[in-house]
C-alpha cells in the first residue's frame, strides 16, 4: 500500500491526547485507563476512523480503540476527533502483530476488521488480517464469548477468510456475499469510507461474523 507521507503526522500523533503513547504499558490497566468497566471494542486497521467514531457516538457505554499502523492515515483520524471529540474513543499507532503485547488476555469483547489489505500474492497469505496466524493472535485477547466482524469487497480475500475460520478452529456465526441486500446482516450497518466508495461502484460487500 502506497501512502502519501504527511509532514508532521508523527509529531501530531505523539502529542495528541487521543493517541495512547507506549500502549504496552497499558496492558492489565485498561479498566483504570478508561475509568469504567464498559466493554472494549477494537478496530484493527481503522483507516481514517469514521466507522469507529460513528459507532462510538451511538454507543457511549462502550470503549473503542482504533488500531492503525500508518501515521499519515492515523493523522486524519486525529483531525476528525479534534473536530468532534468523543470520550470513549482512543487510538494506537501499532502493527497488528503486537496486539497480544498490548491487550490483556481474554479482555476484548469485539474486534472489527474492515476492508483490510488483501495481500493478493500467495506467499503473503500469513500477512492477511484474517489468516490463521492473526486469528491465533485475536484468540489470545478476545473474551470467550467475544466476536469478530469482517467486511470486504474483495471476493478472493473473503473466500480465503471463510476457509481460515475452520482451519483456525473458529466458528462461523453468519456470513453474506452481498451485505447491502441482506436484510438481517445489513440492519444497523455503519459504512466505512471504503464501503461507501466501493458499493457506489456496484461492488457487493461481503461480511462474516465469527467466534471461537
Number of C-alpha atoms within 10 A of each C-alpha: 4 4 9 7 12 12 9 11 17 17 11 16 21 14 11 16 13 21 22 18 16 12 17 16 13 17 15 14 13 19 16 10 9 16 9 12 12 15 14 20 24 22 23 22 25 26 26 21 26 18 20 24 23 14 15 20 16 9 12 14 14 19 22 27 24 26 23 24 16 18 20 20 21 27 25 17 22 23 15 15 18 13 8 10 14 16 13 19 24 21 25 20 23 19 13 17 13 11 19 19 15 18 21 19 16 16 20 22 20 21 23 19 18 24 21 19 14 19 15 13 7 8 8 10 17 13 18 19 25 25 20 22 16 17 19 15 17 24 19 17 22 25 18 14 11 18 21 23 18 21 23 25 22 18 15 11 22 23 12 15 19 17 14 17 20 14 12 16 13 16 15 16 13 13 19 19 19 15 22 17 12 12 9 12 17 14 10 8 12 14 16 20 15 14 20 13 12 15 15 10 9 8 16 20 22 21 22 21 18 19 20 19
